[in-house]
Amino acid sequence: MTVRVDAIIDAFGHDSGVFALMNTAWAWPIAESLHFIGLCMLFGTIGIVDLRLLGFPKAISLADLHRITRVGIVGFAINVVTGVAFFVSAPDQYLYNPAFQLKVACMLLAAVNVVAFYGYGWPRIRGATANEVPIAAKLCAAVSLTAWTGVIVFGRLITFYRPPEHWCFWCSA
């Protein structure tokens, strides 16, 4: 007996009521708007911190600038909630979509990168008074900007690229 991943996710969407909610007249457009606002909060804050780590605007202290990352965390939480709602409402439109798969890959890269940054980069610059940023922290900033830009680009491509499920050989095993 073969169990399809999209069938499991679809059943969860229907059983939890997310599918019914997301298929009302206003839920999807409201969720899209919230998703965009969350992404602006996330990329706006993380982007400026990453640019500072890379050497732009040096006049702002890293410790002071780092305080705004809380806004990015709230934005990320908004995106997780709305993203899960989208996904469980139409799993076949996401699961087999290479643009979605690349978006998830970029999110995973960003997650590994944030662990690396807070494990190796941030402890070395947190209390520093000088504007010197270690190369490891700069590398993490560059990876972060690249990964989140990929999330945005591939996220936009999801709606334009809807392949049939048989294109995803690992999804329907």
NORRA-V621482 format. One record per backbone hydrogen bond with DSSP energy under -0.5 kcal/mol. CO is the residue of the C=O (numbers start at 1). NH is the residue of the N-H. If there is no record, write none. Layout:
CO_NH / CO_NH
This chain:
2_4 / 4_8 / 5_9 / 6_10 / 7_11 / 8_12 / 9_13 / 10_14 / 11_15 / 12_16 / 13_17 / 13_19 / 17_21 / 18_22 / 19_23 / 21_24 / 24_28 / 26_30 / 27_31 / 28_32 / 29_33 / 30_34 / 31_35 / 32_36 / 33_37 / 34_38 / 35_39 / 36_40 / 37_41 / 38_42 / 39_43 / 40_44 / 41_45 / 42_46 / 43_47 / 44_48 / 45_49 / 46_50 / 47_51 / 48_52 / 49_53 / 50_54 / 51_56 / 52_55 / 57_60 / 61_65 / 62_66 / 63_67 / 64_67 / 65_68 / 66_69 / 67_70 / 68_71 / 68_72 / 69_73 / 70_74 / 71_75 / 72_76 / 73_77 / 74_78 / 75_79 / 76_80 / 77_81 / 78_82 / 79_83 / 80_84 / 81_85 / 82_86 / 83_87 / 84_88 / 85_89 / 86_90 / 90_93 / 90_94 / 91_94 / 91_95 / 92_96 / 94_97 / 96_98 / 97_101 / 98_102 / 99_103 / 100_104 / 101_105 / 102_106 / 103_107 / 104_108 / 105_109 / 106_110 / 107_111 / 108_112 / 109_113 / 110_114 / 111_115 / 112_116 / 113_117 / 114_118 / 115_119 / 116_120 / 116_121 / 117_121 / 117_122 / 121_124 / 121_125 / 122_125 / 122_126 / 125_128 / 134_138 / 135_139 / 136_140 / 137_141 / 138_142 / 139_143 / 140_144 / 141_145 / 142_146 / 143_147 / 144_148 / 145_149 / 146_150 / 147_151 / 148_152 / 149_153 / 150_154 / 151_155 / 152_156 / 153_157 / 154_158 / 155_158 / 155_159 / 156_159 / 157_160 / 157_161 / 158_161 / 160_162 / 164_167 / 165_168 / 167_169 / 168_171 / 168_172 / 171_5
